[in-house]
């Protein structure tokens, strides 16, 4: 008999107060998992777009300190999102490689 214990999935959003949210499910898929996949994709796409803007802004000698600080804040948010996606996906990959009981 397989006593598979589901691995919690770190979701790409937080609870009030910035606490992490997790999905615990004994199967892949479902509406919450699908929504999380969509949001992760959007976050990564937005980070990719932001990198293009960063390259352009940093290449502009007329860019002021205010613009660069704003860019740094946006890049910090995008990096945080990308790291959350990486942690979530890495944990799920590790769970798939783990031997079942």
Secondary structure as GFF3:
##gff-version 3
##sequence-region A 1 101
A	DSSP	beta_strand	9	14	.	.	.	ID=ss1
A	DSSP	three_ten_helix	16	18	.	.	.	ID=ss2
A	DSSP	beta_strand	20	23	.	.	.	ID=ss3
A	DSSP	alpha_helix	31	58	.	.	.	ID=ss4
A	DSSP	alpha_helix	65	97	.	.	.	ID=ss5
###
